[in-house]
Amino acid sequence: MQAIDLAEKFAAFDEHWRPRVAAQLNGQDVRLVKVQGTFPWHSHAEAEEMFLVWKGRFRVEFRDRTVALGPGQFIVVPRGVEHRTAADEEAEVLIFEPSEVVNTGDAPTSEFTAPMGAMI
Amino acid sequence: MQAIDLAEKFAAFDEHWRPRVAAQLNGQDVRLVKVQGTFPWHSHAEAEEMFLVWKGRFRVEFRDRTVALGPGQFIVVPRGVEHRTAADEEAEVLIFEPSEVVNTGDAPTSEFTAPMGAMI
């Protein structure tokens, strides 16, 4: 029951594609991630994912189109839909999704696959 | 699968204490609410609630203390904990909570009790 400051939390880590869990509620995680470059294609069979941009420019790419997002814009990716995320320059993104979601979904485990439950 | 812009959504309604549902995922709502004044005391026995301030100054008051929040700050209110929200001047807040949550929780139905599922 305390205030959590997004700017302060984002300032506390540097790695790209390594979400930090800023809060958990109702089985969901509030994850903060810094992104730069392009993430592998994947989908999540059992979970929807929300990406809300806090800072920078961010893209969610689908096989047939790309959705570009800036600060204060978000998207919900439906379950089972193949997607990848990308950013030309570093961006900061808030993710809402169930706590059991692995970031790379059904893609093979790789250097992009982040440890689960890293709190910040 | 489209970009949702918080500023645009907040600009599309005026009433205070009437959350609009901007998105739904995994049984949760992303609700947008404009607040001014003081909301009734209440709790939610079965749900945690997250309040993320988008614009303005906002308070979550508990029986023993008050947490003040500005833009980019959030709090998670645990289930069963009595609280009320308040703002001296209009503020814009994003709420993340299960879709079945009634805004006034266990408080008597009043003029603050908002219609459920009002999408925007």
gemmi code that builds the backbone of each chain (N, CA, C; Angstrom):
import gemmi

chains = {
    "A": [
        ("MET", (0.840, -1.196, 0.000), (0.000, 0.000, 0.000), (0.870, 1.239, 0.000)),
        ("GLN", (1.678, 1.352, -1.034), (2.515, 2.530, -1.164), (2.555, 2.959, -2.623)),
        ("ALA", (2.966, 4.203, -2.831), (3.062, 4.720, -4.195), (4.247, 4.080, -4.907)),
        ("ILE", (4.020, 3.684, -6.138), (5.087, 3.146, -6.984), (5.255, 4.116, -8.145)),
        ("ASP", (6.481, 4.545, -8.354), (6.764, 5.585, -9.338), (7.409, 4.966, -10.582)),
        ("LEU", (6.736, 5.085, -11.704), (7.235, 4.427, -12.919), (8.614, 4.949, -13.318)),
        ("ALA", (8.812, 6.257, -13.271), (10.108, 6.811, -13.680), (11.239, 6.270, -12.797)),
        ("GLU", (10.963, 6.187, -11.519), (11.972, 5.684, -10.573), (12.266, 4.204, -10.841)),
        ("LYS", (11.233, 3.437, -11.092), (11.429, 2.006, -11.349), (12.193, 1.782, -12.657)),
        ("PHE", (11.821, 2.516, -13.698), (12.530, 2.352, -14.980), (13.997, 2.766, -14.858)),
        ("ALA", (14.265, 3.748, -13.983), (15.646, 4.207, -13.820), (16.518, 3.190, -13.093)),
        ("ALA", (15.871, 2.176, -12.505), (16.603, 1.249, -11.638), (17.161, 0.026, -12.363)),
        ("PHE", (16.960, -0.056, -13.683), (17.552, -1.179, -14.427), (17.857, -0.736, -15.851)),
        ("ASP", (18.714, -1.501, -16.513), (19.205, -1.091, -17.828), (18.961, -2.102, -18.949)),
        ("GLU", (18.917, -3.366, -18.635), (18.886, -4.378, -19.697), (17.632, -4.267, -20.556)),
        ("HIS", (17.806, -4.606, -21.796), (16.665, -4.669, -22.711), (16.037, -6.068, -22.676)),
        ("TRP", (14.727, -6.102, -22.875), (13.971, -7.352, -22.991), (14.015, -8.189, -21.726)),
        ("ARG", (14.183, -7.541, -20.579), (14.187, -8.246, -19.294), (13.145, -7.601, -18.390)),
        ("PRO", (11.887, -8.039, -18.513), (10.818, -7.401, -17.732), (11.062, -7.533, -16.232)),
        ("ARG", (10.725, -6.462, -15.520), (10.725, -6.458, -14.059), (9.273, -6.370, -13.596)),
        ("VAL", (8.945, -7.099, -12.560), (7.581, -7.080, -12.027), (7.478, -5.961, -10.990)),
        ("ALA", (6.676, -4.963, -11.311), (6.526, -3.814, -10.407), (5.384, -4.033, -9.425)),
        ("ALA", (4.438, -4.901, -9.770), (3.312, -5.204, -8.880), (2.603, -6.439, -9.402)),
        ("GLN", (1.871, -7.085, -8.499), (1.037, -8.230, -8.877), (-0.340, -8.037, -8.271)),
        ("LEU", (-1.363, -8.354, -9.043), (-2.731, -8.255, -8.525), (-3.648, -9.155, -9.319)),
        ("ASN", (-4.509, -9.861, -8.610), (-5.518, -10.707, -9.259), (-4.902, -11.681, -10.267)),
        ("GLY", (-3.742, -12.203, -9.924), (-3.087, -13.181, -10.801), (-2.363, -12.569, -11.989)),
        ("GLN", (-2.344, -11.247, -12.040), (-1.714, -10.539, -13.150), (-0.424, -9.870, -12.672)),
        ("ASP", (0.490, -9.675, -13.605), (1.701, -8.896, -13.340), (1.605, -7.522, -13.996)),
        ("VAL", (2.161, -6.542, -13.319), (2.482, -5.262, -13.947), (3.986, -5.310, -14.179)),
        ("ARG", (4.382, -5.498, -15.429), (5.790, -5.651, -15.758), (6.299, -4.398, -16.471)),
        ("LEU", (7.518, -4.033, -16.153), (8.172, -2.908, -16.820), (9.310, -3.464, -17.647)),
        ("VAL", (9.394, -3.010, -18.890), (10.454, -3.521, -19.749), (11.055, -2.392, -20.580)),
        ("LYS", (12.372, -2.447, -20.731), (13.059, -1.570, -21.680), (13.333, -2.377, -22.937)),
        ("VAL", (13.055, -1.778, -24.066), (13.177, -2.509, -25.326), (14.009, -1.712, -26.318)),
        ("GLN", (14.746, -2.437, -27.110), (15.455, -1.843, -28.251), (15.852, -2.981, -29.177)),
        ("GLY", (15.569, -2.808, -30.479), (15.805, -3.895, -31.417), (14.500, -4.631, -31.682)),
        ("THR", (14.603, -5.889, -32.052), (13.427, -6.661, -32.461), (13.374, -7.983, -31.698)),
        ("PHE", (12.229, -8.277, -31.150), (12.004, -9.482, -30.349), (11.588, -10.625, -31.279)),
        ("PRO", (11.769, -11.879, -30.883), (11.353, -13.000, -31.754), (9.828, -13.079, -31.924)),
        ("TRP", (9.404, -13.594, -33.050), (7.985, -13.905, -33.280), (7.525, -14.947, -32.263)),
        ("HIS", (6.316, -14.751, -31.750), (5.759, -15.737, -30.807), (4.284, -15.431, -30.588)),
        ("SER", (3.616, -16.354, -29.889), (2.249, -16.086, -29.446), (2.059, -16.698, -28.065)),
        ("HIS", (0.944, -16.313, -27.421), (0.590, -16.847, -26.101), (-0.799, -17.476, -26.234)),
        ("ALA", (-0.838, -18.799, -26.163), (-2.103, -19.503, -26.423), (-3.169, -19.170, -25.377)),
        ("GLU", (-2.737, -18.881, -24.157), (-3.701, -18.785, -23.052), (-3.856, -17.388, -22.474)),
        ("ALA", (-3.169, -16.402, -23.022), (-3.193, -15.091, -22.363), (-3.223, -13.946, -23.358)),
        ("GLU", (-3.964, -12.934, -22.989), (-3.888, -11.665, -23.703), (-2.807, -10.822, -23.044)),
        ("GLU", (-2.212, -9.937, -23.833), (-1.120, -9.098, -23.345), (-1.405, -7.650, -23.672)),
        ("MET", (-1.212, -6.778, -22.707), (-1.369, -5.343, -22.939), (0.000, -4.678, -22.864)),
        ("PHE", (0.281, -3.856, -23.857), (1.512, -3.071, -23.885), (1.135, -1.593, -23.858)),
        ("LEU", (1.584, -0.889, -22.836), (1.330, 0.549, -22.695), (2.676, 1.264, -22.716)),
        ("VAL", (2.847, 2.169, -23.661), (4.142, 2.850, -23.785), (4.245, 3.983, -22.773)),
        ("TRP", (5.312, 3.961, -22.034), (5.602, 5.015, -21.061), (6.523, 6.057, -21.677)),
        ("LYS", (7.497, 5.607, -22.468), (8.497, 6.521, -23.015), (9.013, 5.955, -24.334)),
        ("GLY", (9.188, 6.820, -25.332), (9.774, 6.382, -26.594), (8.736, 5.890, -27.590)),
        ("ARG", (9.234, 5.321, -28.664), (8.397, 4.791, -29.739), (8.563, 3.282, -29.774)),
        ("PHE", (7.465, 2.590, -29.986), (7.432, 1.139, -29.839), (6.492, 0.588, -30.905)),
        ("ARG", (6.816, -0.586, -31.415), (5.939, -1.198, -32.414), (5.529, -2.597, -31.983)),
        ("VAL", (4.292, -2.956, -32.285), (3.873, -4.349, -32.202), (3.589, -4.784, -33.631)),
        ("GLU", (4.351, -5.761, -34.080), (4.229, -6.226, -35.462), (3.449, -7.531, -35.498)),
        ("PHE", (2.480, -7.573, -36.406), (1.735, -8.796, -36.685), (2.146, -9.261, -38.078)),
        ("ARG", (1.737, -10.452, -38.462), (2.171, -10.964, -39.759), (1.648, -10.113, -40.911)),
        ("ASP", (0.513, -9.431, -40.683), (-0.087, -8.677, -41.785), (-0.035, -7.161, -41.598)),
        ("ARG", (0.449, -6.693, -40.442), (0.519, -5.244, -40.256), (1.282, -4.902, -38.988)),
        ("THR", (1.557, -3.621, -38.854), (2.322, -3.132, -37.710), (1.533, -2.026, -37.022)),
        ("VAL", (1.506, -2.059, -35.701), (0.863, -0.990, -34.939), (1.959, -0.214, -34.210)),
        ("ALA", (2.059, 1.070, -34.521), (3.068, 1.936, -33.907), (2.453, 2.652, -32.713)),
        ("LEU", (3.200, 2.712, -31.626), (2.695, 3.295, -30.388), (3.698, 4.289, -29.809)),
        ("GLY", (3.177, 5.372, -29.258), (3.994, 6.333, -28.536), (3.515, 6.427, -27.090)),
        ("PRO", (4.086, 7.337, -26.329), (3.721, 7.478, -24.920), (2.218, 7.683, -24.718)),
        ("GLY", (1.663, 6.939, -23.762), (0.232, 7.046, -23.492), (-0.641, 6.274, -24.452)),
        ("GLN", (-0.050, 5.444, -25.277), (-0.827, 4.598, -26.187), (-0.601, 3.139, -25.830)),
        ("PHE", (-1.648, 2.349, -26.003), (-1.510, 0.929, -25.688), (-2.245, 0.057, -26.687)),
        ("ILE", (-1.949, -1.232, -26.617), (-2.604, -2.223, -27.454), (-2.800, -3.479, -26.621)),
        ("VAL", (-3.848, -4.225, -26.939), (-4.046, -5.550, -26.356), (-3.860, -6.571, -27.468)),
        ("VAL", (-2.941, -7.485, -27.281), (-2.704, -8.555, -28.255), (-3.559, -9.754, -27.845)),
        ("PRO", (-4.458, -10.196, -28.722), (-5.320, -11.328, -28.374), (-4.526, -12.619, -28.194)),
        ("ARG", (-5.111, -13.551, -27.467), (-4.414, -14.826, -27.276), (-4.287, -15.557, -28.618)),
        ("GLY", (-3.164, -16.221, -28.772), (-2.967, -17.050, -29.956), (-2.534, -16.302, -31.199)),
        ("VAL", (-2.404, -15.002, -31.119), (-2.040, -14.220, -32.306), (-0.524, -13.977, -32.327)),
        ("GLU", (0.088, -14.409, -33.417), (1.531, -14.261, -33.540), (1.910, -12.782, -33.638)),
        ("HIS", (2.932, -12.413, -32.919), (3.371, -11.017, -32.914), (4.838, -10.955, -32.508)),
        ("ARG", (5.417, -9.793, -32.779), (6.723, -9.495, -32.196), (6.765, -8.002, -31.903)),
        ("THR", (7.592, -7.625, -30.954), (7.695, -6.224, -30.567), (9.048, -5.692, -31.032)),
        ("ALA", (9.110, -4.373, -31.237), (10.330, -3.782, -31.771), (10.394, -2.304, -31.415)),
        ("ALA", (11.622, -1.790, -31.377), (11.840, -0.355, -31.165), (13.186, 0.004, -31.783)),
        ("ASP", (13.211, 1.073, -32.575), (14.474, 1.495, -33.202), (15.421, 2.099, -32.169)),
        ("GLU", (14.840, 2.880, -31.249), (15.619, 3.425, -30.137), (14.986, 2.933, -28.851)),
        ("GLU", (15.713, 3.037, -27.779), (15.198, 2.495, -26.520), (13.832, 3.082, -26.165)),
        ("ALA", (12.947, 2.209, -25.770), (11.632, 2.624, -25.296), (11.336, 1.918, -23.978)),
        ("GLU", (10.428, 2.526, -23.215), (10.028, 1.965, -21.918), (8.541, 1.633, -21.982)),
        ("VAL", (8.227, 0.399, -21.620), (6.883, -0.121, -21.843), (6.388, -0.834, -20.583)),
        ("LEU", (5.125, -0.588, -20.277), (4.456, -1.274, -19.179), (3.623, -2.406, -19.778)),
        ("ILE", (3.732, -3.593, -19.213), (2.993, -4.758, -19.706), (2.060, -5.247, -18.600)),
        ("PHE", (0.806, -5.499, -18.963), (-0.132, -6.190, -18.058), (-0.388, -7.560, -18.646)),
        ("GLU", (-0.179, -8.589, -17.858), (-0.488, -9.934, -18.337), (-0.492, -10.896, -17.161)),
        ("PRO", (-1.040, -12.087, -17.348), (-1.061, -13.049, -16.244), (0.364, -13.381, -15.779)),
        ("SER", (0.498, -13.603, -14.484), (1.823, -13.796, -13.885), (2.564, -15.004, -14.443)),
        ("GLU", (1.842, -15.960, -15.010), (2.513, -17.163, -15.505), (3.015, -17.030, -16.939)),
        ("VAL", (2.805, -15.903, -17.570), (3.203, -15.746, -18.970), (4.726, -15.634, -19.110)),
        ("VAL", (5.283, -16.498, -19.967), (6.698, -16.417, -20.335), (6.801, -15.440, -21.498)),
        ("ASN", (7.772, -14.549, -21.450), (7.803, -13.452, -22.424), (7.935, -13.922, -23.871)),
        ("THR", (8.640, -15.025, -24.087), (8.809, -15.504, -25.469), (7.704, -16.466, -25.906)),
        ("GLY", (6.705, -16.693, -25.058), (5.547, -17.488, -25.445), (5.922, -18.858, -25.977)),
        ("ASP", (5.446, -19.176, -27.196), (5.677, -20.493, -27.794), (6.964, -20.536, -28.629)),
        ("ALA", (7.735, -19.465, -28.632), (9.014, -19.476, -29.367), (10.028, -20.314, -28.587)),
        ("PRO", (11.032, -20.849, -29.286), (12.059, -21.613, -28.574), (12.744, -20.731, -27.530)),
        ("THR", (13.133, -21.341, -26.439), (13.890, -20.609, -25.427), (15.151, -20.037, -26.066)),
        ("SER", (15.450, -18.787, -25.764), (16.594, -18.113, -26.390), (17.151, -17.078, -25.424)),
        ("GLU", (18.080, -16.289, -25.917), (18.630, -15.232, -25.069), (17.572, -14.173, -24.740)),
        ("PHE", (16.456, -14.183, -25.471), (15.379, -13.241, -25.176), (14.477, -13.726, -24.035)),
        ("THR", (14.542, -15.008, -23.744), (13.655, -15.555, -22.715), (14.092, -15.051, -21.341)),
        ("ALA", (13.208, -14.321, -20.698), (13.576, -13.638, -19.453), (13.261, -14.507, -18.246)),
        ("PRO", (14.037, -14.344, -17.183), (13.704, -15.000, -15.917), (12.322, -14.542, -15.456)),
        ("MET", (11.594, -15.437, -14.817), (10.253, -15.103, -14.340), (10.344, -14.450, -12.965)),
        ("GLY", (9.414, -13.546, -12.723), (9.220, -13.046, -11.361), (10.316, -12.158, -10.825)),
        ("ALA", (11.102, -11.540, -11.716), (12.131, -10.598, -11.238), (11.436, -9.321, -10.780)),
        ("MET", (11.381, -9.124, -9.478), (10.659, -7.965, -8.937), (11.551, -6.723, -8.972)),
        ("ILE", (10.909, -5.585, -8.944), (11.657, -4.338, -8.833), (10.887, -3.364, -7.937)),
    ],
    "B": [
        ("MET", (-6.948, -5.161, -32.083), (-5.534, -5.026, -32.404), (-5.264, -3.660, -33.012)),
        ("GLN", (-5.580, -2.644, -32.233), (-5.286, -1.287, -32.696), (-4.771, -0.457, -31.530)),
        ("ALA", (-4.127, 0.640, -31.869), (-3.591, 1.525, -30.833), (-4.742, 2.245, -30.132)),
        ("ILE", (-4.674, 2.297, -28.809), (-5.646, 3.050, -28.018), (-4.883, 4.174, -27.339)),
        ("ASP", (-5.388, 5.383, -27.516), (-4.679, 6.569, -27.044), (-5.358, 7.105, -25.777)),
        ("LEU", (-4.626, 7.116, -24.686), (-5.237, 7.526, -23.418), (-5.744, 8.963, -23.468)),
        ("ALA", (-4.968, 9.877, -24.022), (-5.389, 11.280, -24.064), (-6.684, 11.438, -24.858)),
        ("GLU", (-6.767, 10.712, -25.956), (-7.967, 10.785, -26.795), (-9.184, 10.204, -26.060)),
        ("LYS", (-8.979, 9.100, -25.371), (-10.087, 8.478, -24.639), (-10.549, 9.366, -23.484)),
        ("PHE", (-9.595, 9.933, -22.753), (-9.993, 10.815, -21.637), (-10.717, 12.052, -22.144)),
        ("ALA", (-10.353, 12.513, -23.338), (-11.003, 13.712, -23.890), (-12.435, 13.440, -24.327)),
        ("ALA", (-12.813, 12.173, -24.376), (-14.114, 11.808, -24.942), (-15.243, 11.734, -23.918)),
        ("PHE", (-14.942, 12.036, -22.657), (-16.025, 12.075, -21.659), (-15.685, 13.084, -20.568)),
        ("ASP", (-16.719, 13.476, -19.823), (-16.547, 14.564, -18.855), (-16.904, 14.198, -17.415)),
        ("GLU", (-17.829, 13.291, -17.218), (-18.351, 13.050, -15.869), (-17.270, 12.546, -14.922)),
        ("HIS", (-17.416, 12.914, -13.676), (-16.528, 12.400, -12.632), (-17.095, 11.099, -12.056)),
        ("TRP", (-16.180, 10.228, -11.657), (-16.537, 8.975, -10.964), (-17.365, 8.041, -11.823)),
        ("ARG", (-17.219, 8.143, -13.126), (-17.941, 7.238, -14.032), (-16.914, 6.539, -14.931)),
        ("PRO", (-16.343, 5.443, -14.450), (-15.286, 4.773, -15.223), (-15.789, 4.309, -16.591)),
        ("ARG", (-14.923, 4.465, -17.576), (-15.170, 3.917, -18.910), (-14.181, 2.779, -19.130)),
        ("VAL", (-14.653, 1.713, -19.768), (-13.794, 0.560, -20.034), (-13.105, 0.770, -21.378)),
        ("ALA", (-11.775, 0.918, -21.318), (-11.007, 1.156, -22.548), (-10.542, -0.145, -23.175)),
        ("ALA", (-10.463, -1.199, -22.377), (-10.044, -2.511, -22.899), (-10.357, -3.565, -21.848)),
        ("GLN", (-10.469, -4.809, -22.305), (-10.649, -5.949, -21.410), (-9.660, -7.027, -21.805)),
        ("LEU", (-9.048, -7.652, -20.800), (-8.126, -8.757, -21.091), (-8.000, -9.650, -19.877)),
        ("ASN", (-8.019, -10.940, -20.143), (-7.826, -11.928, -19.073), (-8.770, -11.707, -17.896)),
        ("GLY", (-10.006, -11.323, -18.192), (-10.993, -11.120, -17.140), (-10.872, -9.809, -16.396)),
        ("GLN", (-9.939, -8.980, -16.854), (-9.693, -7.702, -16.195), (-10.178, -6.558, -17.091)),
        ("ASP", (-10.523, -5.447, -16.455), (-10.847, -4.221, -17.188), (-9.701, -3.220, -17.079)),
        ("VAL", (-9.489, -2.496, -18.143), (-8.695, -1.264, -18.096), (-9.727, -0.141, -18.119)),
        ("ARG", (-9.918, 0.486, -16.981), (-10.940, 1.527, -16.860), (-10.280, 2.892, -16.756)),
        ("LEU", (-10.911, 3.875, -17.377), (-10.446, 5.257, -17.292), (-11.483, 6.049, -16.508)),
        ("VAL", (-11.022, 6.827, -15.561), (-11.972, 7.590, -14.764), (-11.432, 8.998, -14.512)),
        ("LYS", (-12.351, 9.950, -14.560), (-12.035, 11.315, -14.138), (-12.589, 11.492, -12.727)),
        ("VAL", (-11.789, 12.073, -11.871), (-12.184, 12.182, -10.471), (-12.031, 13.622, -10.007)),
        ("GLN", (-12.922, 14.018, -9.120), (-12.791, 15.300, -8.416), (-13.719, 15.239, -7.213)),
        ("GLY", (-13.183, 15.607, -6.060), (-13.961, 15.468, -4.836), (-13.539, 14.215, -4.100)),
        ("THR", (-14.450, 13.677, -3.308), (-14.128, 12.520, -2.457), (-15.155, 11.414, -2.665)),
        ("PHE", (-14.671, 10.220, -2.870), (-15.500, 9.038, -3.118), (-15.872, 8.399, -1.773)),
        ("PRO", (-16.954, 7.635, -1.709), (-17.320, 6.991, -0.434), (-16.303, 5.921, 0.020)),
        ("TRP", (-16.197, 5.720, 1.314), (-15.408, 4.614, 1.854), (-16.000, 3.284, 1.402)),
        ("HIS", (-15.135, 2.351, 1.038), (-15.600, 1.019, 0.637), (-14.409, 0.076, 0.572)),
        ("SER", (-14.715, -1.205, 0.377), (-13.662, -2.187, 0.105), (-14.191, -3.194, -0.904)),
        ("HIS", (-13.265, -3.989, -1.443), (-13.614, -5.048, -2.397), (-13.099, -6.357, -1.816)),
        ("ALA", (-14.026, -7.226, -1.386), (-13.615, -8.448, -0.688), (-12.824, -9.386, -1.585)),
        ("GLU", (-13.103, -9.353, -2.879), (-12.556, -10.377, -3.766), (-11.560, -9.856, -4.787)),
        ("ALA", (-11.238, -8.594, -4.761), (-10.399, -8.069, -5.842), (-9.405, -7.034, -5.349)),
        ("GLU", (-8.237, -7.081, -5.956), (-7.280, -6.010, -5.772), (-7.526, -4.978, -6.873)),
        ("GLU", (-7.197, -3.740, -6.556), (-7.416, -2.637, -7.506), (-6.134, -1.860, -7.689)),
        ("MET", (-5.827, -1.570, -8.947), (-4.663, -0.741, -9.231), (-5.127, 0.609, -9.769)),
        ("PHE", (-4.565, 1.679, -9.205), (-4.842, 3.035, -9.670), (-3.540, 3.634, -10.180)),
        ("LEU", (-3.520, 4.001, -11.453), (-2.345, 4.631, -12.069), (-2.750, 6.033, -12.535)),
        ("VAL", (-2.069, 7.034, -12.028), (-2.450, 8.405, -12.377), (-1.881, 8.780, -13.739)),
        ("TRP", (-2.765, 9.278, -14.583), (-2.370, 9.746, -15.903), (-2.148, 11.253, -15.882)),
        ("LYS", (-3.016, 11.975, -15.159), (-2.964, 13.440, -15.162), (-3.504, 13.953, -13.834)),
        ("GLY", (-2.842, 14.947, -13.266), (-3.342, 15.570, -12.044), (-2.812, 14.910, -10.781)),
        ("ARG", (-3.393, 15.339, -9.675), (-3.019, 14.818, -8.354), (-4.199, 14.034, -7.798)),
        ("PHE", (-3.897, 12.911, -7.181), (-4.935, 11.958, -6.769), (-4.509, 11.357, -5.435)),
        ("ARG", (-5.473, 11.077, -4.584), (-5.149, 10.454, -3.294), (-5.936, 9.169, -3.100)),
        ("VAL", (-5.277, 8.192, -2.493), (-5.991, 7.028, -1.985), (-5.872, 7.089, -0.467)),
        ("GLU", (-7.025, 7.220, 0.173), (-7.040, 7.362, 1.628), (-7.411, 6.035, 2.271)),
        ("PHE", (-6.629, 5.656, 3.269), (-6.949, 4.501, 4.095), (-7.332, 5.033, 5.469)),
        ("ARG", (-7.829, 4.173, 6.343), (-8.278, 4.647, 7.657), (-7.116, 5.201, 8.464)),
        ("ASP", (-5.910, 4.728, 8.204), (-4.771, 5.158, 9.022), (-3.758, 6.032, 8.288)),
        ("ARG", (-3.948, 6.216, 6.972), (-2.997, 7.072, 6.268), (-3.484, 7.355, 4.851)),
        ("THR", (-2.786, 8.268, 4.201), (-3.156, 8.686, 2.857), (-1.943, 8.529, 1.951)),
        ("VAL", (-2.173, 8.001, 0.755), (-1.097, 7.897, -0.234), (-1.415, 8.876, -1.365)),
        ("ALA", (-0.526, 9.832, -1.571), (-0.704, 10.841, -2.620), (0.031, 10.397, -3.878)),
        ("LEU", (-0.615, 10.562, -5.012), (-0.065, 10.091, -6.288), (-0.139, 11.191, -7.343)),
        ("GLY", (0.895, 11.268, -8.159), (0.907, 12.157, -9.311), (1.064, 11.336, -10.583)),
        ("PRO", (1.192, 12.015, -11.717), (1.306, 11.319, -13.002), (2.447, 10.297, -13.007)),
        ("GLY", (2.147, 9.093, -13.508), (3.162, 8.049, -13.574), (3.366, 7.322, -12.260)),
        ("GLN", (2.499, 7.556, -11.290), (2.584, 6.823, -10.025), (1.330, 5.974, -9.851)),
        ("PHE", (1.521, 4.812, -9.242), (0.364, 3.942, -9.032), (0.411, 3.277, -7.669)),
        ("ILE", (-0.717, 2.688, -7.304), (-0.837, 1.930, -6.058), (-1.736, 0.731, -6.321)),
        ("VAL", (-1.492, -0.337, -5.588), (-2.391, -1.490, -5.596), (-3.053, -1.563, -4.225)),
        ("VAL", (-4.380, -1.508, -4.221), (-5.129, -1.618, -2.967), (-5.460, -3.094, -2.754)),
        ("PRO", (-5.019, -3.672, -1.642), (-5.289, -5.091, -1.388), (-6.779, -5.369, -1.206)),
        ("ARG", (-7.157, -6.628, -1.444), (-8.571, -6.963, -1.250), (-8.951, -6.817, 0.233)),
        ("GLY", (-10.181, -6.359, 0.435), (-10.693, -6.267, 1.795), (-10.251, -5.053, 2.586)),
        ("VAL", (-9.441, -4.215, 2.003), (-8.934, -3.043, 2.733), (-9.793, -1.814, 2.420)),
        ("GLU", (-10.335, -1.229, 3.480), (-11.204, -0.071, 3.302), (-10.399, 1.120, 2.786)),
        ("HIS", (-10.964, 1.793, 1.806), (-10.265, 2.940, 1.212), (-11.284, 3.874, 0.577)),
        ("ARG", (-10.824, 5.080, 0.303), (-11.612, 5.981, -0.545), (-10.620, 6.797, -1.366)),
        ("THR", (-11.072, 7.251, -2.500), (-10.213, 8.021, -3.394), (-10.688, 9.467, -3.398)),
        ("ALA", (-9.750, 10.371, -3.709), (-10.082, 11.792, -3.644), (-9.133, 12.591, -4.523)),
        ("ALA", (-9.619, 13.747, -4.957), (-8.783, 14.681, -5.716), (-9.350, 16.079, -5.505)),
        ("ASP", (-8.482, 17.030, -5.175), (-8.952, 18.405, -4.961), (-9.327, 19.067, -6.285)),
        ("GLU", (-8.516, 18.787, -7.307), (-8.843, 19.267, -8.656), (-8.974, 18.048, -9.550)),
        ("GLU", (-9.574, 18.222, -10.694), (-9.824, 17.068, -11.563), (-8.532, 16.308, -11.869)),
        ("ALA", (-8.603, 15.015, -11.773), (-7.485, 14.152, -12.141), (-8.006, 13.035, -13.035)),
        ("GLU", (-7.076, 12.463, -13.810), (-7.412, 11.370, -14.732), (-6.628, 10.134, -14.310)),
        ("VAL", (-7.356, 9.042, -14.132), (-6.763, 7.854, -13.521), (-7.129, 6.605, -14.328)),
        ("LEU", (-6.154, 5.741, -14.489), (-6.363, 4.438, -15.120), (-6.499, 3.409, -14.002)),
        ("ILE", (-7.536, 2.613, -14.095), (-7.784, 1.568, -13.094), (-7.670, 0.211, -13.778)),
        ("PHE", (-7.006, -0.699, -13.117), (-6.885, -2.058, -13.623), (-7.466, -2.964, -12.552)),
        ("GLU", (-8.533, -3.687, -12.895), (-9.192, -4.540, -11.902), (-10.088, -5.551, -12.617)),
        ("PRO", (-10.535, -6.600, -11.903), (-11.394, -7.595, -12.546), (-12.682, -6.956, -13.082)),
        ("SER", (-13.145, -7.480, -14.207), (-14.288, -6.870, -14.900), (-15.560, -6.851, -14.059)),
        ("GLU", (-15.661, -7.737, -13.059), (-16.899, -7.792, -12.275), (-16.912, -6.826, -11.090)),
        ("VAL", (-15.855, -6.066, -10.905), (-15.789, -5.171, -9.746), (-16.737, -3.975, -9.914)),
        ("VAL", (-17.590, -3.774, -8.902), (-18.441, -2.587, -8.835), (-17.639, -1.481, -8.143)),
        ("ASN", (-17.682, -0.283, -8.708), (-16.766, 0.758, -8.217), (-16.954, 1.103, -6.745)),
        ("THR", (-18.184, 1.014, -6.245), (-18.403, 1.356, -4.835), (-18.255, 0.156, -3.892)),
        ("GLY", (-17.875, -0.999, -4.425), (-17.584, -2.158, -3.583), (-18.727, -2.506, -2.651)),
        ("ASP", (-18.430, -2.588, -1.341), (-19.422, -2.987, -0.340), (-20.196, -1.795, 0.222)),
        ("ALA", (-19.961, -0.605, -0.293), (-20.720, 0.558, 0.177), (-22.141, 0.492, -0.394)),
        ("PRO", (-23.099, 1.142, 0.286), (-24.464, 1.159, -0.265), (-24.476, 1.798, -1.657)),
        ("THR", (-25.353, 1.294, -2.499), (-25.503, 1.899, -3.819), (-25.867, 3.376, -3.651)),
        ("SER", (-25.211, 4.215, -4.433), (-25.425, 5.657, -4.300), (-25.233, 6.320, -5.660)),
        ("GLU", (-25.232, 7.643, -5.648), (-24.999, 8.359, -6.907), (-23.584, 8.126, -7.421)),
        ("PHE", (-22.708, 7.580, -6.567), (-21.344, 7.268, -7.004), (-21.259, 5.907, -7.711)),
        ("THR", (-22.246, 5.081, -7.537), (-22.200, 3.741, -8.120), (-22.374, 3.849, -9.632)),
        ("ALA", (-21.349, 3.420, -10.355), (-21.327, 3.629, -11.800), (-21.931, 2.443, -12.537)),
        ("PRO", (-22.543, 2.707, -13.686), (-22.979, 1.605, -14.553), (-21.775, 0.736, -14.906)),
        ("MET", (-22.029, -0.571, -15.036), (-20.954, -1.492, -15.371), (-20.776, -1.546, -16.886)),
        ("GLY", (-19.539, -1.740, -17.299), (-19.265, -2.091, -18.694), (-19.468, -0.980, -19.695)),
        ("ALA", (-19.413, 0.277, -19.249), (-19.528, 1.389, -20.207), (-18.221, 1.497, -20.969)),
        ("MET", (-18.252, 1.094, -22.219), (-17.032, 1.074, -23.030), (-16.759, 2.467, -23.597)),
        ("ILE", (-15.507, 2.684, -23.940), (-15.167, 3.918, -24.621), (-14.099, 3.624, -25.656)),
    ],
}
model = gemmi.Model(1)
for chain_id, residues in chains.items():
    chain = gemmi.Chain(chain_id)
    for i, (resn, *xyz) in enumerate(residues, 1):
        res = gemmi.Residue()
        res.name, res.seqid = resn, gemmi.SeqId(i, " ")
        for name, pos in zip(("N", "CA", "C"), xyz):
            atom = gemmi.Atom()
            atom.name, atom.element = name, gemmi.Element(name[0])
            atom.pos, atom.b_iso = gemmi.Position(*pos), 0.0
            res.add_atom(atom)
        chain.add_residue(res)
    model.add_chain(chain)
structure = gemmi.Structure()
structure.add_model(model)
structure.setup_entities()
